[in-house]
Amino acid sequence: MAIAAQMINRTKEFFIEIGDVSYFAVRFFKQAATPPFEFKELLKQSYQVGNRSLLLVATTGFIIGLVLTLQTRPTLIEFGAVSWMPNMVGISIVREVGPVITALICSGKIASGFGAELGSMRVTEQIDAMEVSGTNPFKYLVVTRILAATLMLPLLVIFGDLIALFGSSLVEFMKGNVSFTLYFNTVFDALSYGDLVPATIKSFFFGFVIGLTGCYKGYKTGRGTAGVGIAANTAVVMASLLLFVVDFIAVFVSDIFYEL
């Protein structure tokens, strides 16, 4: 009975939180569409989002390119299809691996950062002070951060994809004597708008999910210093889970368009 009651309570809490997040998202869209617009704060947050994640995205992308090529090359050699290496690795990186891995890496940096920042501001009553002084804390703190994450993540994905392709081309140059120019020309010839457009669109959604969950957990954090750590940790967990859900929906929808 105790286990059943616990499961029921967990289920209730889950659906309540879904409702809270949905309301938080609706509030974001309303606030983002009405003036005043905090362009200066948006630029500041965009710089911080990119600066936080750039080195990590570059390192991860480079390693992904190396590993994908090293793992795929022996299999293609067995079938005499090693010439298809740039096509296979390039399409897989651009269409799926690059956006998803970059988003997961950024969720660990951005979502946790937003959760910790807003959580500490909530605990130290800085948000309450902004409300008393007549400043709209939701617009100034939340809207700018979500927009910054939404706008910057596609750029980080493109950067990570290029670094991953460079890592892959480096392996091909060392093992297959394939020049960098030939490798990238082959990749770009293999890619189509059907690969680039869905990947770019879902990167915007990934950025929105990361910013939304980080700000939601931080803005709604409980009182006390322990709440800041909980907000940062749960923001990463929720963002990672929602990223996979969004990715599944994006792949499902794009496959429907491919079949038309």
C-alpha positions as CSV (number, residue, x, y, z in Angstrom):
1,M,0.0,0.0,0.0
2,A,2.8,2.4,0.9
3,I,4.5,1.7,-2.5
4,A,1.2,2.3,-4.4
5,A,0.5,5.5,-2.5
6,Q,4.1,6.7,-3.3
7,M,3.6,5.9,-7.0
8,I,0.3,7.8,-7.0
9,N,1.9,10.8,-5.3
10,R,4.8,10.8,-7.8
11,T,2.4,10.6,-10.7
12,K,0.4,13.6,-9.3
13,E,3.6,15.6,-8.8
14,F,4.7,14.8,-12.4
15,F,1.5,16.1,-14.0
16,I,1.4,19.1,-11.7
17,E,4.9,20.0,-12.8
18,I,4.0,19.5,-16.5
19,G,1.2,22.1,-15.9
20,D,3.5,24.5,-14.1
21,V,6.1,24.3,-16.9
22,S,3.4,24.8,-19.5
23,Y,2.1,27.9,-17.7
24,F,5.7,29.1,-17.4
25,A,6.2,28.7,-21.1
26,V,2.9,30.6,-21.9
27,R,4.0,33.4,-19.6
28,F,7.4,33.5,-21.4
29,F,5.7,34.0,-24.8
30,K,3.4,36.7,-23.5
31,Q,6.3,38.6,-21.9
32,A,8.6,38.2,-24.9
33,A,6.0,39.7,-27.2
34,T,5.3,42.8,-25.1
35,P,7.7,45.8,-24.6
36,P,10.0,46.9,-23.1
37,F,12.5,44.6,-24.7
38,E,15.8,44.1,-22.8
39,F,18.2,44.0,-25.8
40,K,21.2,44.8,-23.7
41,E,20.6,42.0,-21.3
42,L,19.8,39.7,-24.2
43,L,23.2,40.4,-25.8
44,K,24.9,39.9,-22.4
45,Q,23.2,36.5,-21.8
46,S,23.9,35.4,-25.4
47,Y,27.6,36.1,-25.0
48,Q,27.6,34.2,-21.7
49,V,25.8,31.2,-23.1
50,G,28.2,30.9,-26.0
51,N,31.3,31.6,-23.8
52,R,30.2,29.0,-21.3
53,S,29.8,26.2,-23.8
54,L,32.2,27.0,-26.7
55,L,35.3,25.1,-25.5
56,L,33.3,22.1,-24.2
57,V,31.4,21.9,-27.5
58,A,34.6,22.0,-29.5
59,T,36.3,19.3,-27.4
60,T,33.3,17.0,-27.5
61,G,32.7,17.6,-31.3
62,F,36.3,16.8,-32.1
63,I,36.3,13.6,-30.1
64,I,32.9,12.5,-31.7
65,G,34.4,13.0,-35.2
66,L,37.4,10.9,-34.3
67,V,35.4,8.1,-32.6
68,L,32.7,7.9,-35.3
69,T,35.3,7.6,-38.1
70,L,37.5,5.1,-36.2
71,Q,34.5,2.9,-35.4
72,T,33.0,3.1,-38.8
73,R,36.1,2.7,-41.0
74,P,36.9,-1.0,-40.4
75,T,33.3,-2.0,-41.2
76,L,33.3,-0.1,-44.4
77,I,36.6,-1.5,-45.4
78,E,35.2,-5.1,-45.0
79,F,32.5,-4.2,-47.5
80,G,34.8,-2.3,-49.9
81,A,32.8,0.9,-49.3
82,V,35.4,3.1,-47.5
83,S,34.9,5.8,-50.1
84,W,31.4,6.3,-48.5
85,M,33.0,7.3,-45.2
86,P,32.6,11.1,-45.6
87,N,29.0,10.8,-46.8
88,M,28.0,8.5,-43.9
89,V,29.8,10.3,-41.1
90,G,28.9,13.8,-42.4
91,I,25.2,13.0,-42.7
92,S,25.0,11.3,-39.3
93,I,26.8,14.2,-37.6
94,V,24.8,17.0,-39.2
95,R,21.4,15.3,-39.1
96,E,21.4,13.7,-35.6
97,V,24.6,13.2,-33.6
98,G,25.8,16.8,-33.7
99,P,22.6,18.5,-32.6
100,V,21.7,15.9,-29.9
101,I,25.2,15.7,-28.3
102,T,25.7,19.4,-28.4
103,A,22.3,20.0,-26.8
104,L,23.1,17.5,-24.0
105,I,26.5,19.1,-23.3
106,C,24.9,22.5,-23.3
107,S,22.1,21.4,-21.0
108,G,24.8,20.5,-18.4
109,K,26.3,23.9,-18.6
110,I,23.5,26.3,-19.5
111,A,20.5,24.7,-17.7
112,S,22.4,24.1,-14.5
113,G,23.9,27.7,-14.7
114,F,20.5,29.3,-15.2
115,G,19.1,27.2,-12.4
116,A,21.9,28.1,-10.0
117,E,21.8,31.8,-10.9
118,L,18.1,32.3,-10.6
119,G,17.9,30.0,-7.6
120,S,20.5,32.0,-5.7
121,M,18.7,35.2,-6.6
122,R,15.5,33.8,-5.3
123,V,17.1,32.5,-2.1
124,T,18.8,35.9,-1.4
125,E,15.5,37.7,-2.2
126,Q,17.0,39.7,-5.1
127,I,14.0,38.8,-7.2
128,D,11.7,40.0,-4.5
129,A,13.7,43.3,-4.4
130,M,13.3,43.7,-8.1
131,E,9.5,43.3,-7.9
132,V,9.3,45.9,-5.0
133,S,11.4,48.3,-7.0
134,G,9.1,48.1,-10.0
135,T,11.3,46.0,-12.3
136,N,9.8,43.0,-14.0
137,P,12.1,40.2,-12.9
138,F,10.5,37.7,-15.2
139,K,11.2,39.7,-18.3
140,Y,14.6,40.8,-17.3
141,L,15.9,37.5,-15.9
142,V,13.9,34.8,-17.6
143,V,12.9,36.0,-21.0
144,T,16.4,37.2,-21.9
145,R,18.0,33.9,-20.8
146,I,15.5,31.7,-22.7
147,L,15.9,33.8,-25.8
148,A,19.7,33.7,-25.5
149,A,19.7,29.9,-25.2
150,T,17.2,29.6,-28.1
151,L,19.3,31.8,-30.4
152,M,22.7,30.6,-29.5
153,L,22.3,26.8,-29.5
154,P,21.9,26.5,-33.4
155,L,25.2,28.5,-33.7
156,L,26.9,26.1,-31.2
157,V,25.5,23.1,-33.1
158,I,27.0,24.4,-36.4
159,F,30.3,25.1,-34.7
160,G,30.3,21.6,-33.1
161,D,29.4,20.0,-36.4
162,L,32.3,21.6,-38.2
163,I,34.7,20.6,-35.4
164,A,33.4,17.0,-35.6
165,L,33.8,16.9,-39.3
166,F,37.4,18.3,-38.9
167,G,38.1,15.5,-36.5
168,S,36.7,12.9,-38.9
169,S,38.7,14.4,-41.8
170,L,41.9,14.2,-39.7
171,V,41.5,10.5,-39.3
172,E,40.8,10.0,-43.0
173,F,43.9,12.2,-43.8
174,M,46.1,10.1,-41.6
175,K,44.7,6.6,-42.4
176,G,43.3,7.0,-46.0
177,N,45.5,9.7,-47.4
178,V,42.3,11.7,-48.2
179,S,42.9,15.5,-48.4
180,F,40.9,17.8,-46.3
181,T,39.6,19.6,-49.4
182,L,38.3,16.3,-50.9
183,Y,36.8,15.2,-47.7
184,F,34.8,18.4,-47.1
185,N,33.8,18.6,-50.7
186,T,32.4,15.1,-50.5
187,V,30.5,15.8,-47.3
188,F,29.0,19.0,-48.6
189,D,27.9,17.3,-51.9
190,A,26.2,14.6,-49.9
191,L,24.3,16.9,-47.6
192,S,20.9,18.3,-48.8
193,Y,18.4,20.8,-47.5
194,G,16.5,17.8,-46.1
195,D,19.4,17.2,-43.7
196,L,20.2,20.8,-42.9
197,V,16.8,22.3,-42.3
198,P,15.4,19.8,-39.8
199,A,18.6,19.8,-37.9
200,T,18.6,23.6,-37.7
201,I,14.9,23.8,-36.7
202,K,15.2,21.3,-33.9
203,S,18.3,23.1,-32.6
204,F,16.2,26.1,-31.9
205,F,13.7,23.9,-30.0
206,F,16.6,22.3,-28.1
207,G,17.8,25.7,-27.0
208,F,14.3,26.7,-26.0
209,V,13.9,23.6,-23.9
210,I,17.3,24.1,-22.2
211,G,16.6,27.7,-21.4
212,L,13.0,27.0,-20.2
213,T,13.9,24.2,-17.9
214,G,16.9,26.0,-16.4
215,C,14.9,29.2,-15.7
216,Y,11.9,27.3,-14.5
217,K,13.8,25.3,-11.9
218,G,15.8,28.4,-10.7
219,Y,12.8,30.8,-10.7
220,K,10.6,28.3,-8.7
221,T,13.3,27.1,-6.3
222,G,12.5,26.6,-2.7
223,R,13.9,28.7,0.1
224,G,17.3,27.8,1.5
225,T,20.8,27.2,0.1
226,A,19.9,23.5,-0.5
227,G,17.3,24.6,-3.0
228,V,19.9,26.1,-5.3
229,G,21.7,22.8,-5.7
230,I,18.5,21.0,-6.2
231,A,17.4,23.5,-8.8
232,A,20.7,23.1,-10.7
233,N,20.6,19.3,-10.7
234,T,16.9,18.9,-11.5
235,A,17.2,21.4,-14.3
236,V,19.8,19.2,-16.1
237,V,17.8,16.1,-15.6
238,M,14.6,17.6,-16.9
239,A,16.3,19.3,-19.8
240,S,18.0,16.1,-20.9
241,L,14.8,14.1,-20.7
242,L,12.9,16.7,-22.7
243,L,15.6,16.9,-25.3
244,F,15.1,13.3,-26.1
245,V,11.4,13.7,-26.3
246,V,11.8,16.8,-28.6
247,D,14.3,14.9,-30.8
248,F,11.9,11.9,-31.2
249,I,9.1,14.3,-32.3
250,A,11.4,16.1,-34.7
251,V,12.6,12.9,-36.3
252,F,9.1,11.5,-36.5
253,V,7.8,14.7,-38.2
254,S,10.8,15.0,-40.6
255,D,10.3,11.4,-41.7
256,I,6.7,12.2,-42.6
257,F,7.9,15.0,-44.8
258,Y,10.5,12.8,-46.4
259,E,7.8,10.3,-47.4
260,L,5.6,13.0,-49.0
